[in-house]
């Protein structure tokens, strides 16, 4: 509505919320001895996907959220339906919905049709657990109302507190649960440090092994190629086993924000490692690049971006892309 003070914020938040996020860089920093981060407060590796879906029964701006651990898509540990709406002078309200049968919709980030028959009878919500977002500079701070998200029975009464920061390229989230009577921390980071997710970019990689040391000689019967292999840029990895030699190779792609450099500290990092051997790497000091690759003579890898950057806010037809 023309008089809604949160209308513009709603559009920006849903545009920034969409996508994939990973905290691989946070783990790298915490494990580096120079950071001096105690092991007790280090974070686990989490990859999050926020997929917009069409479910009019839940509102105009609806997302399916799926998260997994340890860079392993089989280790799914969180699934949510998330909706956004204007709360006018209170900011933007984010509501969390919990699936009664999470297994039935697992993988809906890749196949939204799994949500096609979902109704409100298939989900639950907890009163008082809404998150409210307000602008904070060129980002948004979100949080639950203090001691509003209460659950459990009797002496097991607890309350959840989510505190979040969202910007165009980052998504930070601190989830904690406290005992209602004593405010004792029950779950969550004991130092109060959030998971620091960075936006992941999607690439497709073509990997080629050459049957001759001189690939310029042309095609060879022992040539092998593996095309359009998916990988993401926040420490994403793919694994290929060469049939001729039965040697296993791991390819990794990272958007680095190296904290110990004063100049040219941001770069893309592509590496290949044969099992049991040191890795070979190539860095590109342009994190906006849409193409990165390396050629070793006996093997080549070429990765091209498949999800261009967002240029427009969320619309009913989905996200618009800049060509």
BABA-795820 format. One record per residue (C-alpha): residue number from 1; x, y, z. Coordinates in steps of 0.02 Angstrom, whole numbers, plus 50000, padded with zeros to 5 digits. Last residue first. Layout:
# residues N
+-----+-------+-------+-------+
:   n :    px :    py :    pz :
+-----+-------+-------+-------+
: NUM :     X :     Y :     Z :
...
+-----+-------+-------+-------+
This chain:
# residues 323
+-----+-------+-------+-------+
:   n :    px :    py :    pz :
+-----+-------+-------+-------+
: 323 : 51092 : 49464 : 49070 :
: 322 : 51031 : 49527 : 49238 :
: 321 : 50907 : 49407 : 49316 :
: 320 : 50730 : 49429 : 49377 :
: 319 : 50674 : 49330 : 49529 :
: 318 : 50503 : 49249 : 49525 :
: 317 : 50345 : 49289 : 49427 :
: 316 : 50264 : 49368 : 49579 :
: 315 : 50415 : 49482 : 49594 :
: 314 : 50567 : 49481 : 49710 :
: 313 : 50672 : 49637 : 49688 :
: 312 : 50775 : 49666 : 49529 :
: 311 : 50956 : 49641 : 49478 :
: 310 : 51000 : 49474 : 49552 :
: 309 : 51168 : 49404 : 49501 :
: 308 : 51176 : 49266 : 49368 :
: 307 : 51144 : 49084 : 49419 :
: 306 : 51240 : 48962 : 49306 :
: 305 : 51419 : 49022 : 49323 :
: 304 : 51545 : 48931 : 49215 :
: 303 : 51678 : 48809 : 49275 :
: 302 : 51817 : 48740 : 49163 :
: 301 : 51927 : 48595 : 49219 :
: 300 : 52072 : 48525 : 49119 :
: 299 : 52180 : 48369 : 49130 :
: 298 : 52340 : 48300 : 49054 :
: 297 : 52398 : 48472 : 48996 :
: 296 : 52367 : 48554 : 49163 :
: 295 : 52227 : 48673 : 49111 :
: 294 : 52136 : 48782 : 49237 :
: 293 : 51964 : 48859 : 49250 :
: 292 : 51858 : 49006 : 49302 :
: 291 : 51707 : 49088 : 49221 :
: 290 : 51572 : 49208 : 49282 :
: 289 : 51692 : 49323 : 49372 :
: 288 : 51618 : 49430 : 49510 :
: 287 : 51747 : 49369 : 49635 :
: 286 : 51883 : 49446 : 49528 :
: 285 : 52058 : 49411 : 49593 :
: 284 : 52068 : 49238 : 49514 :
: 283 : 52161 : 49101 : 49605 :
: 282 : 52222 : 48935 : 49534 :
: 281 : 52261 : 48781 : 49636 :
: 280 : 52351 : 48614 : 49630 :
: 279 : 52321 : 48506 : 49783 :
: 278 : 52449 : 48398 : 49872 :
: 277 : 52429 : 48209 : 49852 :
: 276 : 52332 : 48071 : 49943 :
: 275 : 52181 : 48075 : 49828 :
: 274 : 52218 : 48186 : 49677 :
: 273 : 52178 : 48365 : 49722 :
: 272 : 52106 : 48502 : 49611 :
: 271 : 52087 : 48682 : 49665 :
: 270 : 51989 : 48837 : 49616 :
: 269 : 52001 : 48995 : 49722 :
: 268 : 51906 : 49154 : 49688 :
: 267 : 51976 : 49312 : 49765 :
: 266 : 51954 : 49443 : 49899 :
: 265 : 52109 : 49505 : 49995 :
: 264 : 52179 : 49608 : 49852 :
: 263 : 52262 : 49724 : 49978 :
: 262 : 52263 : 49722 : 50168 :
: 261 : 52278 : 49533 : 50180 :
: 260 : 52251 : 49440 : 50343 :
: 259 : 52062 : 49425 : 50331 :
: 258 : 52059 : 49326 : 50167 :
: 257 : 51886 : 49345 : 50094 :
: 256 : 51889 : 49192 : 49982 :
: 255 : 51753 : 49135 : 49864 :
: 254 : 51792 : 48950 : 49853 :
: 253 : 51785 : 48811 : 49723 :
: 252 : 51843 : 48634 : 49758 :
: 251 : 51884 : 48489 : 49641 :
: 250 : 51919 : 48317 : 49713 :
: 249 : 52004 : 48183 : 49610 :
: 248 : 52001 : 47994 : 49625 :
: 247 : 52120 : 47883 : 49525 :
: 246 : 52044 : 47727 : 49444 :
: 245 : 52179 : 47744 : 49310 :
: 244 : 52074 : 47729 : 49151 :
: 243 : 51908 : 47768 : 49236 :
: 242 : 51957 : 47933 : 49312 :
: 241 : 51859 : 47956 : 49473 :
: 240 : 51775 : 48125 : 49494 :
: 239 : 51722 : 48215 : 49653 :
: 238 : 51641 : 48385 : 49668 :
: 237 : 51665 : 48517 : 49801 :
: 236 : 51585 : 48679 : 49860 :
: 235 : 51691 : 48789 : 49973 :
: 234 : 51573 : 48936 : 49956 :
: 233 : 51571 : 48945 : 49766 :
: 232 : 51446 : 48809 : 49725 :
: 231 : 51470 : 48655 : 49616 :
: 230 : 51367 : 48563 : 49486 :
: 229 : 51449 : 48448 : 49356 :
: 228 : 51402 : 48508 : 49182 :
: 227 : 51512 : 48381 : 49090 :
: 226 : 51625 : 48237 : 49134 :
: 225 : 51752 : 48198 : 48998 :
: 224 : 51872 : 48055 : 48966 :
: 223 : 52006 : 48035 : 48833 :
: 222 : 52080 : 47860 : 48824 :
: 221 : 52040 : 47834 : 48639 :
: 220 : 52132 : 47997 : 48596 :
: 219 : 52066 : 48153 : 48512 :
: 218 : 52193 : 48283 : 48451 :
: 217 : 52381 : 48296 : 48457 :
: 216 : 52359 : 48459 : 48552 :
: 215 : 52323 : 48357 : 48710 :
: 214 : 52508 : 48317 : 48723 :
: 213 : 52526 : 48200 : 48872 :
: 212 : 52402 : 48082 : 48790 :
: 211 : 52239 : 48007 : 48852 :
: 210 : 52172 : 48175 : 48907 :
: 209 : 52060 : 48198 : 49059 :
: 208 : 51919 : 48324 : 49045 :
: 207 : 51812 : 48405 : 49180 :
: 206 : 51670 : 48522 : 49132 :
: 205 : 51605 : 48622 : 49279 :
: 204 : 51435 : 48702 : 49312 :
: 203 : 51434 : 48849 : 49433 :
: 202 : 51316 : 48911 : 49568 :
: 201 : 51356 : 49061 : 49677 :
: 200 : 51350 : 49050 : 49866 :
: 199 : 51300 : 49196 : 49977 :
: 198 : 51403 : 49201 : 50136 :
: 197 : 51343 : 49128 : 50300 :
: 196 : 51410 : 49183 : 50468 :
: 195 : 51336 : 49065 : 50599 :
: 194 : 51315 : 49182 : 50745 :
: 193 : 51433 : 49211 : 50893 :
: 192 : 51347 : 49213 : 51064 :
: 191 : 51498 : 49138 : 51150 :
: 190 : 51403 : 48983 : 51204 :
: 189 : 51339 : 48950 : 51026 :
: 188 : 51168 : 48871 : 51038 :
: 187 : 51076 : 48753 : 51153 :
: 186 : 51028 : 48756 : 51337 :
: 185 : 51085 : 48930 : 51391 :
: 184 : 51021 : 48963 : 51567 :
: 183 : 50890 : 49100 : 51573 :
: 182 : 50839 : 49032 : 51745 :
: 181 : 50651 : 49006 : 51735 :
: 180 : 50629 : 48997 : 51548 :
: 179 : 50779 : 48886 : 51513 :
: 178 : 50863 : 48957 : 51357 :
: 177 : 50870 : 48908 : 51173 :
: 176 : 50987 : 48993 : 51050 :
: 175 : 50993 : 49023 : 50863 :
: 174 : 51115 : 49154 : 50798 :
: 173 : 51101 : 49185 : 50611 :
: 172 : 51208 : 49286 : 50491 :
: 171 : 51160 : 49302 : 50308 :
: 170 : 51280 : 49386 : 50189 :
: 169 : 51288 : 49452 : 50010 :
: 168 : 51145 : 49578 : 49993 :
: 167 : 51127 : 49595 : 50180 :
: 166 : 51037 : 49499 : 50316 :
: 165 : 51076 : 49496 : 50503 :
: 164 : 50987 : 49377 : 50621 :
: 163 : 50944 : 49349 : 50803 :
: 162 : 50836 : 49199 : 50847 :
: 161 : 50786 : 49171 : 51028 :
: 160 : 50697 : 49015 : 51086 :
: 159 : 50612 : 48994 : 51253 :
: 158 : 50605 : 48847 : 51371 :
: 157 : 50483 : 48763 : 51489 :
: 156 : 50553 : 48595 : 51543 :
: 155 : 50503 : 48621 : 51725 :
: 154 : 50321 : 48609 : 51671 :
: 153 : 50295 : 48586 : 51484 :
: 152 : 50390 : 48640 : 51329 :
: 151 : 50377 : 48796 : 51221 :
: 150 : 50401 : 48984 : 51231 :
: 149 : 50440 : 49101 : 51084 :
: 148 : 50399 : 49268 : 51169 :
: 147 : 50547 : 49278 : 51289 :
: 146 : 50609 : 49438 : 51204 :
: 145 : 50523 : 49466 : 51036 :
: 144 : 50608 : 49369 : 50900 :
: 143 : 50745 : 49451 : 50798 :
: 142 : 50795 : 49522 : 50630 :
: 141 : 50924 : 49653 : 50585 :
: 140 : 50924 : 49713 : 50406 :
: 139 : 51069 : 49781 : 50301 :
: 138 : 51128 : 49943 : 50222 :
: 137 : 51115 : 50038 : 50387 :
: 136 : 51005 : 49939 : 50505 :
: 135 : 50832 : 49914 : 50431 :
: 134 : 50708 : 49817 : 50538 :
: 133 : 50658 : 49634 : 50529 :
: 132 : 50535 : 49550 : 50648 :
: 131 : 50546 : 49363 : 50678 :
: 130 : 50388 : 49268 : 50728 :
: 129 : 50402 : 49142 : 50870 :
: 128 : 50262 : 49211 : 50979 :
: 127 : 50142 : 49070 : 50938 :
: 126 : 50231 : 48914 : 50873 :
: 125 : 50183 : 48856 : 50699 :
: 124 : 50123 : 48692 : 50628 :
: 123 : 50120 : 48619 : 50454 :
: 122 : 50021 : 48491 : 50351 :
: 121 : 49849 : 48561 : 50397 :
: 120 : 49904 : 48726 : 50324 :
: 119 : 49907 : 48644 : 50154 :
: 118 : 50043 : 48561 : 50050 :
: 117 : 49984 : 48476 : 49890 :
: 116 : 50115 : 48552 : 49774 :
: 115 : 50256 : 48552 : 49901 :
: 114 : 50346 : 48406 : 49818 :
: 113 : 50325 : 48502 : 49654 :
: 112 : 50460 : 48619 : 49718 :
: 111 : 50594 : 48496 : 49658 :
: 110 : 50770 : 48560 : 49694 :
: 109 : 50728 : 48658 : 49853 :
: 108 : 50589 : 48531 : 49879 :
: 107 : 50724 : 48402 : 49922 :
: 106 : 50636 : 48342 : 50078 :
: 105 : 50449 : 48367 : 50062 :
: 104 : 50386 : 48199 : 50125 :
: 103 : 50529 : 48182 : 50248 :
: 102 : 50473 : 48336 : 50342 :
: 101 : 50307 : 48257 : 50390 :
: 100 : 50227 : 48377 : 50514 :
:  99 : 50321 : 48518 : 50431 :
:  98 : 50363 : 48672 : 50536 :
:  97 : 50311 : 48849 : 50486 :
:  96 : 50413 : 49002 : 50531 :
:  95 : 50342 : 49178 : 50509 :
:  94 : 50446 : 49326 : 50455 :
:  93 : 50369 : 49496 : 50493 :
:  92 : 50440 : 49652 : 50409 :
:  91 : 50451 : 49812 : 50510 :
:  90 : 50349 : 49855 : 50665 :
:  89 : 50283 : 50013 : 50582 :
:  88 : 50201 : 49910 : 50444 :
:  87 : 50207 : 49726 : 50492 :
:  86 : 50237 : 49688 : 50309 :
:  85 : 50236 : 49506 : 50259 :
:  84 : 50361 : 49365 : 50242 :
:  83 : 50335 : 49177 : 50247 :
:  82 : 50455 : 49036 : 50290 :
:  81 : 50425 : 48850 : 50269 :
:  80 : 50557 : 48754 : 50363 :
:  79 : 50674 : 48607 : 50349 :
:  78 : 50828 : 48581 : 50457 :
:  77 : 50948 : 48435 : 50482 :
:  76 : 50985 : 48372 : 50306 :
:  75 : 51141 : 48265 : 50309 :
:  74 : 51120 : 48188 : 50135 :
:  73 : 51172 : 48352 : 50053 :
:  72 : 51346 : 48330 : 50130 :
:  71 : 51451 : 48489 : 50144 :
:  70 : 51469 : 48451 : 50330 :
:  69 : 51287 : 48486 : 50377 :
:  68 : 51126 : 48516 : 50281 :
:  67 : 50994 : 48652 : 50272 :
:  66 : 50825 : 48665 : 50184 :
:  65 : 50714 : 48819 : 50178 :
:  64 : 50557 : 48830 : 50069 :
:  63 : 50508 : 49010 : 50043 :
:  62 : 50343 : 49103 : 50033 :
:  61 : 50310 : 49284 : 49986 :
:  60 : 50130 : 49309 : 49929 :
:  59 : 50040 : 49217 : 50067 :
:  58 : 50020 : 49046 : 50145 :
:  57 : 49870 : 48987 : 50044 :
:  56 : 49953 : 49061 : 49890 :
:  55 : 50091 : 48928 : 49892 :
:  54 : 50209 : 48970 : 49748 :
:  53 : 50386 : 48936 : 49805 :
:  52 : 50543 : 49041 : 49835 :
:  51 : 50694 : 48931 : 49876 :
:  50 : 50807 : 48971 : 50023 :
:  49 : 50953 : 48847 : 50027 :
:  48 : 51068 : 48833 : 50177 :
:  47 : 51237 : 48748 : 50194 :
:  46 : 51303 : 48723 : 50370 :
:  45 : 51478 : 48680 : 50432 :
:  44 : 51484 : 48670 : 50621 :
:  43 : 51538 : 48818 : 50725 :
:  42 : 51682 : 48848 : 50845 :
:  41 : 51643 : 48895 : 51025 :
:  40 : 51721 : 48747 : 51115 :
:  39 : 51869 : 48742 : 50995 :
:  38 : 51931 : 48909 : 51061 :
:  37 : 51954 : 49042 : 50925 :
:  36 : 52135 : 49105 : 50923 :
:  35 : 52113 : 49180 : 50749 :
:  34 : 52298 : 49158 : 50709 :
:  33 : 52284 : 48971 : 50739 :
:  32 : 52168 : 48955 : 50586 :
:  31 : 52023 : 48839 : 50628 :
:  30 : 51904 : 48983 : 50662 :
:  29 : 51949 : 49067 : 50498 :
:  28 : 51919 : 48911 : 50393 :
:  27 : 51756 : 48878 : 50484 :
:  26 : 51694 : 49054 : 50448 :
:  25 : 51743 : 49036 : 50265 :
:  24 : 51638 : 48877 : 50250 :
:  23 : 51483 : 48966 : 50318 :
:  22 : 51366 : 48930 : 50171 :
:  21 : 51220 : 49019 : 50088 :
:  20 : 51108 : 48978 : 49940 :
:  19 : 50976 : 49091 : 49864 :
:  18 : 50828 : 49200 : 49912 :
:  17 : 50840 : 49305 : 50069 :
:  16 : 50910 : 49456 : 49976 :
:  15 : 50758 : 49475 : 49862 :
:  14 : 50637 : 49439 : 50006 :
:  13 : 50722 : 49571 : 50113 :
:  12 : 50730 : 49703 : 49977 :
:  11 : 50546 : 49693 : 49935 :
:  10 : 50491 : 49695 : 50117 :
:   9 : 50603 : 49844 : 50152 :
:   8 : 50517 : 49944 : 50014 :
:   7 : 50344 : 49911 : 50085 :
:   6 : 50392 : 49939 : 50267 :
:   5 : 50324 : 50117 : 50286 :
:   4 : 50156 : 50065 : 50209 :
:   3 : 50063 : 50222 : 50151 :
:   2 : 50060 : 50178 : 49966 :
:   1 : 50000 : 50000 : 50000 :
+-----+-------+-------+-------+
